[in-house]
Amino acid sequence: MTRISKEALVKEIEARARSHDRLLVGFAGAPGSGKSTIAEDLAARLGPGATVLPMDGFHLDNDRLRQMGLLHRKGAPETFDADGFVALVRKLRQKGTVEFPTFDREADSTVPGAGQIGEDIRIVLIEGNYLLLNTPPWSDLAGLLDLQIRLDVSREELEARLIRRWLDHGLSPDAARARTRDNDMVNVDYIALNSRTPDFILAKE
């Protein structure tokens, strides 16, 4: 397991892509680690043949979570359609265009088929919290990803970022701290305890 800079990671991905019809790069990190922003930046550096596939479109809908008694834990591993996500990653190995669901944060709901990966895309940066989990069905991703990257941010910084995120969403300071402590940080700790070793850790800039 080696630390790597953004610049070196771009070169690593480009080199590996030469020997693949389509390179699948898993980009994992805890909630609040900045995965989406960094994955989009990397895709821009890699050019038009690269795109980002977020895991967020596989949130189970709120009605289903209410039935399961898990609405308060939305964002935890068990609140995603993990089987559907793994099936989509497996489908990326096939030729042709692949559609995927996206997540509308304003509506707090998924949008089926709103995203698309064309057959001309040769590098897919797949970003999500649970790509490195060693528990099924998430663990099936280990055999599907060509390269596995983890973004490391300290627990203290994650907590501060997550509280700030909930404040920005309009929660009171007390509610933001409670939401972070009782849900987000539980997920952060679960990831730390149940993840396999990545190929590279992306160095913090």
Z-matrix of the N, CA and C atoms (Angstrom, degrees):
N
C 1 1.465
C 2 1.522 1 108.59
N 3 1.348 2 116.89 1 121.49
C 4 1.450 3 122.38 2 -172.46
C 5 1.517 4 110.39 3 -125.19
N 6 1.312 5 116.61 4 141.73
C 7 1.458 6 120.36 5 172.85
C 8 1.526 7 108.58 6 -78.73
N 9 1.325 8 115.05 7 143.47
C 10 1.455 9 119.70 8 -175.29
C 11 1.524 10 109.04 9 -141.95
N 12 1.313 11 116.92 10 145.94
C 13 1.458 12 121.64 11 177.52
C 14 1.527 13 109.67 12 -86.05
N 15 1.321 14 116.94 13 167.32
C 16 1.469 15 120.53 14 176.98
C 17 1.524 16 110.64 15 -59.55
N 18 1.321 17 115.85 16 -44.99
C 19 1.459 18 119.88 17 -177.52
C 20 1.525 19 111.19 18 -61.50
N 21 1.341 20 115.99 19 -44.73
C 22 1.465 21 119.93 20 179.69
C 23 1.529 22 110.77 21 -68.09
N 24 1.332 23 116.79 22 -33.89
C 25 1.465 24 120.01 23 179.82
C 26 1.527 25 110.84 24 -67.47
N 27 1.315 26 117.29 25 -40.58
C 28 1.465 27 120.25 26 176.68
C 29 1.526 28 109.98 27 -58.21
N 30 1.311 29 117.70 28 -44.88
C 31 1.468 30 121.64 29 179.40
C 32 1.530 31 110.84 30 -64.58
N 33 1.330 32 116.51 31 -40.22
C 34 1.470 33 121.16 32 178.93
C 35 1.529 34 110.62 33 -62.74
N 36 1.319 35 116.84 34 -45.27
C 37 1.461 36 120.79 35 179.86
C 38 1.527 37 110.81 36 -64.64
N 39 1.315 38 116.39 37 -44.55
C 40 1.469 39 120.00 38 179.63
C 41 1.526 40 111.36 39 -61.08
N 42 1.326 41 116.99 40 -40.75
C 43 1.462 42 120.72 41 179.90
C 44 1.527 43 111.13 42 -65.52
N 45 1.332 44 117.06 43 -42.99
C 46 1.460 45 120.30 44 -179.12
C 47 1.524 46 111.49 45 -70.15
N 48 1.321 47 116.72 46 -32.06
C 49 1.464 48 120.42 47 -177.65
C 50 1.521 49 111.91 48 -64.66
N 51 1.312 50 117.19 49 -24.72
C 52 1.468 51 120.13 50 -178.48
C 53 1.525 52 112.34 51 -63.90
N 54 1.316 53 117.17 52 -25.20
C 55 1.465 54 120.37 53 -177.69
C 56 1.535 55 112.80 54 -105.90
N 57 1.346 56 116.60 55 14.65
C 58 1.468 57 120.81 56 179.40
C 59 1.522 58 110.24 57 -129.95
N 60 1.329 59 116.10 58 143.05
C 61 1.461 60 119.25 59 170.93
C 62 1.527 61 109.83 60 -65.01
N 63 1.321 62 114.94 61 -39.85
C 64 1.468 63 121.04 62 176.19
C 65 1.523 64 107.86 63 -149.02
N 66 1.313 65 116.46 64 120.71
C 67 1.465 66 122.14 65 -178.79
C 68 1.523 67 109.39 66 -92.02
N 69 1.333 68 116.23 67 127.48
C 70 1.463 69 122.07 68 178.88
C 71 1.526 70 109.07 69 -106.78
N 72 1.321 71 115.18 70 115.67
C 73 1.459 72 121.57 71 -177.43
C 74 1.523 73 109.20 72 -111.62
N 75 1.316 74 117.05 73 117.99
C 76 1.457 75 121.87 74 176.54
C 77 1.510 76 110.43 75 -85.97
N 78 1.325 77 115.97 76 125.67
C 79 1.456 78 121.68 77 -175.86
C 80 1.524 79 107.72 78 -120.93
N 81 1.333 80 116.26 79 98.70
C 82 1.458 81 121.78 80 -170.84
C 83 1.525 82 111.67 81 -107.60
N 84 1.310 83 114.78 82 151.30
C 85 1.455 84 120.41 83 176.03
C 86 1.515 85 109.65 84 -174.40
N 87 1.300 86 116.48 85 157.54
C 88 1.458 87 121.52 86 -179.72
C 89 1.527 88 111.07 87 -69.40
N 90 1.337 89 117.90 88 163.57
C 91 1.466 90 119.98 89 174.68
C 92 1.526 91 109.87 90 -55.10
N 93 1.336 92 115.90 91 133.58
C 94 1.457 93 119.83 92 178.54
C 95 1.514 94 115.25 93 86.41
N 96 1.330 95 117.31 94 3.26
C 97 1.469 96 119.80 95 -176.71
C 98 1.524 97 113.31 96 -83.11
N 99 1.334 98 117.54 97 -9.48
C 100 1.458 99 120.48 98 177.96
C 101 1.511 100 114.36 99 90.61
N 102 1.328 101 117.34 100 22.94
C 103 1.474 102 121.65 101 -177.32
C 104 1.517 103 113.38 102 -55.90
N 105 1.329 104 115.91 103 -49.92
C 106 1.465 105 119.87 104 -174.28
C 107 1.523 106 111.46 105 -61.37
N 108 1.318 107 116.21 106 -46.75
C 109 1.465 108 120.65 107 -178.41
C 110 1.518 109 111.13 108 -62.06
N 111 1.328 110 116.41 109 -45.80
C 112 1.461 111 119.92 110 -177.12
C 113 1.527 112 111.05 111 -70.95
N 114 1.337 113 117.71 112 -38.05
C 115 1.464 114 119.85 113 178.31
C 116 1.530 115 110.46 114 -63.33
N 117 1.328 116 117.85 115 -41.27
C 118 1.461 117 120.79 116 177.92
C 119 1.520 118 110.72 117 -64.29
N 120 1.326 119 116.75 118 -38.75
C 121 1.461 120 120.59 119 178.28
C 122 1.531 121 110.78 120 -64.06
N 123 1.324 122 116.32 121 -43.71
C 124 1.460 123 120.34 122 178.87
C 125 1.532 124 111.19 123 -63.27
N 126 1.339 125 116.44 124 -41.63
C 127 1.466 126 119.81 125 179.15
C 128 1.527 127 110.49 126 -61.51
N 129 1.329 128 116.58 127 -39.51
C 130 1.464 129 120.33 128 178.57
C 131 1.527 130 110.75 129 -64.33
N 132 1.330 131 117.15 130 -39.17
C 133 1.461 132 121.23 131 178.93
C 134 1.528 133 111.52 132 -68.30
N 135 1.336 134 116.18 133 -32.13
C 136 1.459 135 120.44 134 -177.82
C 137 1.525 136 112.88 135 -79.75
N 138 1.332 137 117.21 136 -18.77
C 139 1.453 138 120.28 137 175.00
C 140 1.518 139 114.39 138 98.80
N 141 1.329 140 116.90 139 -175.42
C 142 1.472 141 122.02 140 -172.18
C 143 1.521 142 115.24 141 -66.15
N 144 1.320 143 118.39 142 -14.91
C 145 1.461 144 120.20 143 177.91
C 146 1.513 145 113.61 144 -83.92
N 147 1.351 146 116.24 145 3.79
C 148 1.471 147 121.18 146 -179.05
C 149 1.524 148 110.12 147 -119.61
N 150 1.322 149 116.39 148 149.22
C 151 1.459 150 121.05 149 177.02
C 152 1.516 151 109.67 150 -149.26
N 153 1.336 152 115.38 151 168.59
C 154 1.470 153 121.89 152 -179.80
C 155 1.523 154 109.50 153 -110.00
N 156 1.322 155 115.84 154 135.08
C 157 1.467 156 122.40 155 173.49
C 158 1.533 157 107.73 156 -115.04
N 159 1.331 158 118.47 157 106.25
C 160 1.469 159 120.32 158 178.11
C 161 1.530 160 111.24 159 -80.17
N 162 1.310 161 115.66 160 149.11
C 163 1.457 162 121.62 161 176.42
C 164 1.526 163 111.94 162 -79.73
N 165 1.337 164 117.64 163 -15.15
C 166 1.467 165 122.00 164 -170.79
C 167 1.520 166 114.32 165 -58.66
N 168 1.340 167 117.38 166 -27.53
C 169 1.457 168 119.41 167 -178.75
C 170 1.516 169 113.82 168 -67.28
N 171 1.324 170 116.96 169 -5.91
C 172 1.464 171 120.63 170 -178.28
C 173 1.529 172 112.71 171 -103.42
N 174 1.341 173 116.81 172 14.56
C 175 1.464 174 120.15 173 167.89
C 176 1.523 175 108.75 174 -57.02
N 177 1.323 176 117.30 175 135.32
C 178 1.468 177 119.82 176 169.24
C 179 1.526 178 107.73 177 -69.33
N 180 1.349 179 117.23 178 147.41
C 181 1.463 180 118.66 179 -176.14
C 182 1.528 181 110.62 180 -71.42
N 183 1.315 182 115.33 181 160.33
C 184 1.466 183 120.84 182 -172.65
C 185 1.521 184 113.37 183 -62.63
N 186 1.329 185 117.69 184 -36.05
C 187 1.471 186 119.64 185 178.31
C 188 1.526 187 110.49 186 -62.34
N 189 1.324 188 115.49 187 -42.44
C 190 1.475 189 119.43 188 178.60
C 191 1.529 190 110.28 189 -64.24
N 192 1.325 191 116.52 190 -40.86
C 193 1.468 192 119.54 191 -179.97
C 194 1.526 193 111.35 192 -65.84
N 195 1.334 194 116.91 193 -35.59
C 196 1.467 195 119.25 194 176.38
C 197 1.519 196 110.21 195 -63.20
N 198 1.327 197 116.43 196 -43.43
C 199 1.459 198 120.47 197 178.85
C 200 1.522 199 111.63 198 -61.23
N 201 1.322 200 115.61 199 -34.84
C 202 1.463 201 121.23 200 -179.26
C 203 1.532 202 112.35 201 -84.08
N 204 1.325 203 116.72 202 -7.33
C 205 1.464 204 120.61 203 -176.51
C 206 1.516 205 112.55 204 70.96
N 207 1.337 206 116.79 205 29.13
C 208 1.465 207 120.65 206 -173.65
C 209 1.529 208 113.62 207 -122.64
N 210 1.332 209 117.82 208 12.10
C 211 1.456 210 118.51 209 -178.17
C 212 1.528 211 111.46 210 -59.95
N 213 1.337 212 116.34 211 -36.42
C 214 1.471 213 120.01 212 -179.33
C 215 1.533 214 112.07 213 -69.68
N 216 1.337 215 116.03 214 -12.61
C 217 1.476 216 120.36 215 -179.53
C 218 1.520 217 111.57 216 -109.79
N 219 1.341 218 117.34 217 18.56
C 220 1.454 219 120.91 218 -179.13
C 221 1.524 220 110.08 219 -53.30
N 222 1.338 221 115.07 220 129.52
C 223 1.465 222 120.47 221 -175.21
C 224 1.516 223 112.98 222 106.12
N 225 1.349 224 117.43 223 -14.73
C 226 1.466 225 121.53 224 175.73
C 227 1.532 226 109.20 225 -74.76
N 228 1.342 227 118.45 226 160.22
C 229 1.471 228 120.37 227 -177.14
C 230 1.523 229 113.90 228 -53.40
N 231 1.327 230 116.84 229 -39.01
C 232 1.464 231 120.39 230 -175.83
C 233 1.528 232 113.01 231 -76.42
N 234 1.329 233 117.99 232 -3.20
C 235 1.469 234 120.53 233 179.48
C 236 1.530 235 112.15 234 -100.09
N 237 1.326 236 116.32 235 13.20
C 238 1.462 237 122.30 236 175.88
C 239 1.525 238 110.14 237 -114.39
N 240 1.326 239 115.19 238 154.76
C 241 1.462 240 121.52 239 170.56
C 242 1.533 241 106.84 240 -82.99
N 243 1.323 242 115.43 241 77.68
C 244 1.466 243 120.50 242 -175.56
C 245 1.523 244 111.61 243 -64.53
N 246 1.329 245 117.73 244 -38.89
C 247 1.473 246 120.29 245 178.75
C 248 1.527 247 110.53 246 -61.98
N 249 1.331 248 116.39 247 -42.49
C 250 1.453 249 120.04 248 178.76
C 251 1.517 250 112.12 249 -64.92
N 252 1.320 251 116.05 250 -37.65
C 253 1.459 252 120.44 251 179.14
C 254 1.523 253 110.67 252 -66.01
N 255 1.322 254 117.10 253 -46.22
C 256 1.463 255 120.93 254 179.04
C 257 1.533 256 109.72 255 -61.49
N 258 1.326 257 117.09 256 -40.61
C 259 1.470 258 120.67 257 179.06
C 260 1.523 259 110.93 258 -62.40
N 261 1.326 260 117.13 259 -37.74
C 262 1.461 261 119.82 260 178.66
C 263 1.527 262 111.29 261 -66.80
N 264 1.336 263 116.49 262 -43.23
C 265 1.466 264 119.72 263 178.66
C 266 1.523 265 109.71 264 -61.17
N 267 1.327 266 117.14 265 -40.34
C 268 1.466 267 120.59 266 177.38
C 269 1.532 268 110.72 267 -63.26
N 270 1.321 269 117.04 268 -36.84
C 271 1.464 270 121.94 269 -179.12
C 272 1.525 271 111.67 270 -66.66
N 273 1.329 272 116.78 271 -25.85
C 274 1.467 273 120.44 272 -179.89
C 275 1.524 274 112.22 273 -63.95
N 276 1.324 275 116.88 274 -17.13
C 277 1.463 276 120.62 275 177.08
C 278 1.536 277 111.85 276 -73.39
N 279 1.313 278 116.85 277 -18.68
C 280 1.455 279 120.69 278 -178.58
C 281 1.532 280 110.33 279 -85.17
N 282 1.308 281 116.22 280 158.47
C 283 1.451 282 120.36 281 176.82
C 284 1.528 283 109.71 282 -77.33
N 285 1.310 284 115.10 283 160.51
C 286 1.456 285 119.74 284 178.05
C 287 1.518 286 112.33 285 101.27
N 288 1.318 287 115.16 286 174.62
C 289 1.461 288 122.70 287 -178.38
C 290 1.526 289 110.09 288 -79.57
N 291 1.336 290 116.00 289 139.81
C 292 1.459 291 121.72 290 179.99
C 293 1.528 292 108.54 291 -121.03
N 294 1.319 293 117.19 292 125.02
C 295 1.466 294 121.66 293 175.62
C 296 1.527 295 109.97 294 -92.34
N 297 1.325 296 115.62 295 150.58
C 298 1.464 297 119.77 296 177.36
C 299 1.527 298 110.01 297 -145.33
N 300 1.330 299 117.34 298 154.60
C 301 1.467 300 120.45 299 178.64
C 302 1.525 301 110.85 300 -78.29
N 303 1.319 302 115.52 301 149.59
C 304 1.460 303 121.06 302 174.21
C 305 1.529 304 108.99 303 -114.57
N 306 1.320 305 115.85 304 175.84
C 307 1.469 306 120.38 305 -178.94
C 308 1.516 307 109.41 306 -122.24
N 309 1.332 308 115.76 307 124.28
C 310 1.467 309 122.67 308 177.75
C 311 1.522 310 108.10 309 -92.95
N 312 1.324 311 116.86 310 106.20
C 313 1.466 312 120.49 311 -175.83
C 314 1.530 313 111.83 312 -69.09
N 315 1.330 314 116.65 313 -32.22
C 316 1.469 315 119.24 314 179.04
C 317 1.529 316 110.00 315 -64.20
N 318 1.334 317 116.29 316 -44.33
C 319 1.469 318 121.36 317 -179.06
C 320 1.526 319 112.10 318 -86.47
N 321 1.335 320 116.94 319 -11.21
C 322 1.465 321 122.91 320 -177.27
C 323 1.528 322 110.73 321 55.81
N 324 1.348 323 115.07 322 46.98
C 325 1.465 324 119.36 323 -178.55
C 326 1.520 325 110.34 324 -153.42
N 327 1.317 326 115.78 325 159.47
C 328 1.465 327 121.16 326 178.84
C 329 1.530 328 110.30 327 -83.30
N 330 1.331 329 114.71 328 156.38
C 331 1.467 330 121.14 329 178.18
C 332 1.532 331 106.94 330 -124.03
N 333 1.334 332 118.41 331 100.15
C 334 1.468 333 121.24 332 -175.98
C 335 1.524 334 112.42 333 -59.12
N 336 1.335 335 116.03 334 135.28
C 337 1.453 336 121.72 335 173.27
C 338 1.516 337 115.99 336 67.05
N 339 1.332 338 117.74 337 15.24
C 340 1.469 339 120.25 338 -176.09
C 341 1.524 340 112.84 339 -78.65
N 342 1.336 341 117.28 340 -20.55
C 343 1.459 342 121.13 341 178.63
C 344 1.514 343 111.36 342 -106.41
N 345 1.327 344 115.42 343 156.79
C 346 1.462 345 119.37 344 -177.29
C 347 1.529 346 110.30 345 -147.40
N 348 1.323 347 115.44 346 136.31
C 349 1.459 348 121.85 347 174.40
C 350 1.523 349 107.21 348 -115.89
N 351 1.328 350 115.89 349 111.48
C 352 1.454 351 120.81 350 -176.32
C 353 1.518 352 112.44 351 -75.02
N 354 1.318 353 115.89 352 162.55
C 355 1.458 354 120.01 353 -177.80
C 356 1.525 355 112.33 354 -68.03
N 357 1.342 356 117.10 355 -13.65
C 358 1.463 357 120.79 356 178.15
C 359 1.526 358 112.88 357 -83.35
N 360 1.335 359 116.90 358 -6.95
C 361 1.470 360 120.83 359 179.77
C 362 1.527 361 109.52 360 -80.22
N 363 1.332 362 115.92 361 121.83
C 364 1.467 363 120.94 362 -176.57
C 365 1.518 364 112.95 363 -105.91
N 366 1.339 365 117.65 364 -14.18
C 367 1.469 366 121.31 365 179.08
C 368 1.521 367 108.36 366 -131.60
N 369 1.325 368 116.57 367 121.23
C 370 1.462 369 121.28 368 177.78
C 371 1.523 370 108.45 369 -116.05
N 372 1.332 371 115.28 370 117.74
C 373 1.462 372 121.23 371 175.06
C 374 1.522 373 107.16 372 -91.98
N 375 1.318 374 116.60 373 107.47
C 376 1.467 375 122.52 374 -176.64
C 377 1.523 376 107.77 375 -96.28
N 378 1.337 377 116.24 376 115.28
C 379 1.461 378 117.93 377 -174.72
C 380 1.520 379 111.78 378 -116.11
N 381 1.333 380 115.34 379 138.66
C 382 1.456 381 120.11 380 179.39
C 383 1.514 382 111.85 381 -179.32
N 384 1.318 383 115.34 382 164.80
C 385 1.467 384 120.66 383 -177.32
C 386 1.520 385 113.34 384 -67.64
N 387 1.339 386 117.07 385 -35.33
C 388 1.466 387 120.01 386 -162.82
C 389 1.529 388 115.00 387 -113.78
N 390 1.311 389 117.10 388 22.03
C 391 1.465 390 120.41 389 -176.10
C 392 1.523 391 113.39 390 -68.10
N 393 1.318 392 117.48 391 -20.54
C 394 1.469 393 120.63 392 -178.04
C 395 1.528 394 113.27 393 -104.91
N 396 1.329 395 117.78 394 6.39
C 397 1.462 396 118.96 395 -178.37
C 398 1.534 397 110.81 396 -61.88
N 399 1.327 398 115.15 397 141.68
C 400 1.463 399 120.34 398 179.02
C 401 1.525 400 112.14 399 -96.88
N 402 1.340 401 116.60 400 15.13
C 403 1.462 402 121.86 401 178.59
C 404 1.535 403 109.13 402 -108.11
N 405 1.359 404 117.43 403 140.10
C 406 1.467 405 119.87 404 -178.87
C 407 1.537 406 110.98 405 -70.09
N 408 1.343 407 117.59 406 151.29
C 409 1.472 408 127.24 407 -0.28
C 410 1.525 409 114.00 408 -85.28
N 411 1.336 410 116.88 409 -3.81
C 412 1.468 411 120.19 410 -179.31
C 413 1.523 412 112.15 411 -56.13
N 414 1.320 413 116.48 412 -35.09
C 415 1.467 414 120.71 413 -176.83
C 416 1.527 415 112.39 414 -62.59
N 417 1.350 416 118.05 415 -20.26
C 418 1.466 417 120.49 416 177.23
C 419 1.525 418 111.98 417 -62.83
N 420 1.332 419 116.89 418 -21.73
C 421 1.465 420 120.37 419 -179.74
C 422 1.520 421 112.27 420 -64.95
N 423 1.330 422 117.14 421 -23.81
C 424 1.470 423 120.61 422 -178.30
C 425 1.523 424 111.27 423 -57.12
N 426 1.326 425 116.96 424 -36.51
C 427 1.453 426 120.49 425 -178.58
C 428 1.518 427 114.20 426 -88.22
N 429 1.333 428 116.90 427 -2.00
C 430 1.458 429 121.11 428 -177.09
C 431 1.521 430 113.20 429 -107.44
N 432 1.326 431 116.73 430 -24.17
C 433 1.458 432 121.00 431 -176.52
C 434 1.525 433 110.53 432 -90.81
N 435 1.319 434 116.32 433 136.20
C 436 1.469 435 121.19 434 179.69
C 437 1.518 436 112.10 435 -82.81
N 438 1.306 437 116.18 436 -25.04
C 439 1.460 438 121.58 437 -177.46
C 440 1.523 439 107.65 438 -150.32
N 441 1.330 440 116.27 439 135.11
C 442 1.458 441 120.40 440 -176.51
C 443 1.531 442 109.56 441 -123.67
N 444 1.337 443 114.95 442 122.80
C 445 1.455 444 122.53 443 -175.95
C 446 1.525 445 108.94 444 -119.86
N 447 1.317 446 116.30 445 142.15
C 448 1.464 447 120.14 446 174.28
C 449 1.518 448 109.74 447 -123.06
N 450 1.316 449 115.25 448 137.18
C 451 1.453 450 121.19 449 175.13
C 452 1.525 451 107.95 450 -97.64
N 453 1.312 452 117.20 451 123.78
C 454 1.459 453 121.27 452 -178.17
C 455 1.525 454 111.61 453 -103.93
N 456 1.310 455 115.04 454 127.28
C 457 1.460 456 122.53 455 173.43
C 458 1.526 457 105.79 456 -135.93
N 459 1.325 458 118.08 457 140.97
C 460 1.461 459 120.69 458 -177.11
C 461 1.524 460 110.95 459 -63.52
N 462 1.323 461 115.98 460 153.35
C 463 1.462 462 121.16 461 -179.78
C 464 1.525 463 110.85 462 -59.04
N 465 1.324 464 116.38 463 -39.64
C 466 1.461 465 120.74 464 -178.98
C 467 1.530 466 111.11 465 -63.57
N 468 1.332 467 115.89 466 -42.98
C 469 1.465 468 119.51 467 179.85
C 470 1.516 469 111.28 468 -68.73
N 471 1.331 470 117.02 469 -38.97
C 472 1.462 471 119.95 470 177.01
C 473 1.526 472 110.82 471 -58.86
N 474 1.333 473 116.21 472 -45.91
C 475 1.461 474 119.87 473 -178.44
C 476 1.524 475 110.92 474 -61.35
N 477 1.331 476 116.60 475 -43.07
C 478 1.462 477 120.13 476 179.48
C 479 1.529 478 111.15 477 -63.64
N 480 1.336 479 116.76 478 -42.70
C 481 1.468 480 120.48 479 179.50
C 482 1.519 481 111.51 480 -63.61
N 483 1.349 482 116.30 481 -41.83
C 484 1.455 483 120.51 482 -176.83
C 485 1.521 484 111.69 483 -68.68
N 486 1.322 485 116.98 484 -39.40
C 487 1.467 486 119.60 485 175.28
C 488 1.528 487 109.53 486 -61.08
N 489 1.320 488 115.80 487 -44.36
C 490 1.462 489 120.13 488 179.55
C 491 1.530 490 110.82 489 -61.90
N 492 1.335 491 116.86 490 -38.15
C 493 1.475 492 120.61 491 178.59
C 494 1.515 493 110.87 492 -60.62
N 495 1.345 494 117.15 493 -45.23
C 496 1.463 495 119.68 494 -178.73
C 497 1.519 496 111.91 495 -70.53
N 498 1.334 497 117.26 496 -32.70
C 499 1.468 498 119.84 497 174.19
C 500 1.527 499 109.85 498 -62.35
N 501 1.344 500 115.95 499 -41.16
C 502 1.467 501 120.68 500 178.82
C 503 1.520 502 111.82 501 -65.61
N 504 1.347 503 116.68 502 -23.72
C 505 1.464 504 121.28 503 177.60
C 506 1.530 505 111.67 504 -85.66
N 507 1.334 506 117.06 505 2.26
C 508 1.459 507 120.44 506 175.01
C 509 1.517 508 116.12 507 98.41
N 510 1.340 509 118.10 508 2.93
C 511 1.463 510 119.56 509 178.08
C 512 1.525 511 110.20 510 -74.14
N 513 1.311 512 115.93 511 152.68
C 514 1.464 513 120.88 512 174.96
C 515 1.523 514 108.77 513 -70.25
N 516 1.340 515 118.60 514 161.05
C 517 1.472 516 119.80 515 178.35
C 518 1.530 517 113.20 516 -54.61
N 519 1.333 518 117.79 517 -42.26
C 520 1.466 519 120.38 518 -179.96
C 521 1.529 520 110.86 519 -66.61
N 522 1.317 521 116.95 520 -42.31
C 523 1.467 522 120.68 521 -179.87
C 524 1.520 523 110.74 522 -67.88
N 525 1.326 524 117.25 523 -38.04
C 526 1.469 525 120.84 524 179.37
C 527 1.523 526 110.83 525 -64.59
N 528 1.320 527 116.21 526 -42.22
C 529 1.477 528 119.50 527 178.75
C 530 1.527 529 110.85 528 -66.37
N 531 1.355 530 116.69 529 -40.64
C 532 1.467 531 120.29 530 -179.94
C 533 1.519 532 111.17 531 -65.97
N 534 1.333 533 117.39 532 -43.53
C 535 1.469 534 121.03 533 -179.92
C 536 1.527 535 110.31 534 -62.63
N 537 1.317 536 116.04 535 -40.66
C 538 1.461 537 120.74 536 179.07
C 539 1.521 538 110.97 537 -65.97
N 540 1.336 539 116.19 538 -47.36
C 541 1.465 540 120.46 539 -176.63
C 542 1.529 541 112.32 540 -67.60
N 543 1.333 542 117.10 541 -43.75
C 544 1.464 543 120.90 542 -170.26
C 545 1.528 544 114.27 543 -87.50
N 546 1.328 545 117.88 544 -12.49
C 547 1.456 546 119.72 545 179.49
C 548 1.526 547 111.19 546 -129.07
N 549 1.326 548 116.83 547 -64.87
C 550 1.467 549 119.79 548 -173.45
C 551 1.525 550 113.42 549 -59.24
N 552 1.332 551 116.91 550 -47.11
C 553 1.462 552 118.78 551 -176.28
C 554 1.523 553 111.68 552 -72.49
N 555 1.322 554 117.31 553 -24.87
C 556 1.470 555 120.43 554 172.40
C 557 1.527 556 109.12 555 -62.54
N 558 1.342 557 115.98 556 -41.91
C 559 1.459 558 120.44 557 178.52
C 560 1.524 559 111.54 558 -68.75
N 561 1.324 560 116.94 559 -39.52
C 562 1.466 561 121.35 560 176.71
C 563 1.524 562 110.39 561 -56.74
N 564 1.339 563 116.69 562 -47.14
C 565 1.466 564 120.60 563 -178.38
C 566 1.524 565 111.87 564 -68.51
N 567 1.339 566 116.87 565 -35.55
C 568 1.464 567 120.35 566 178.34
C 569 1.523 568 110.26 567 -63.59
N 570 1.318 569 116.31 568 -43.47
C 571 1.467 570 120.81 569 178.34
C 572 1.521 571 110.32 570 -60.04
N 573 1.324 572 116.57 571 -44.53
C 574 1.465 573 120.79 572 -177.88
C 575 1.528 574 111.85 573 -61.90
N 576 1.322 575 116.69 574 -34.02
C 577 1.467 576 120.90 575 -175.52
C 578 1.531 577 113.61 576 -88.75
N 579 1.335 578 117.43 577 -18.16
C 580 1.469 579 119.33 578 -169.39
C 581 1.526 580 114.18 579 -128.55
N 582 1.323 581 117.17 580 27.93
C 583 1.457 582 120.19 581 -178.46
C 584 1.523 583 111.55 582 -112.95
N 585 1.329 584 115.07 583 145.85
C 586 1.452 585 119.71 584 176.06
C 587 1.533 586 109.53 585 -82.26
N 588 1.320 587 115.56 586 169.16
C 589 1.458 588 122.03 587 -178.12
C 590 1.526 589 110.36 588 -76.70
N 591 1.350 590 118.56 589 129.46
C 592 1.467 591 120.82 590 178.75
C 593 1.520 592 111.19 591 -79.70
N 594 1.323 593 115.65 592 172.91
C 595 1.470 594 120.07 593 173.90
C 596 1.526 595 110.75 594 -72.98
N 597 1.326 596 115.37 595 -39.15
C 598 1.469 597 121.04 596 -179.27
C 599 1.511 598 110.63 597 -140.82
N 600 1.314 599 116.28 598 150.05
C 601 1.453 600 122.73 599 168.07
C 602 1.517 601 107.26 600 -106.64
N 603 1.321 602 116.95 601 125.00
C 604 1.455 603 120.09 602 -179.31
C 605 1.519 604 109.14 603 -74.72
N 606 1.323 605 115.79 604 120.09
C 607 1.456 606 120.88 605 -177.60
C 608 1.521 607 110.17 606 -67.14
N 609 1.308 608 115.56 607 139.52
C 610 1.464 609 120.74 608 178.25
C 611 1.523 610 109.47 609 -73.81
N 612 1.335 611 116.20 610 135.01
C 613 1.459 612 120.24 611 -179.10
C 614 1.515 613 110.90 612 -93.94
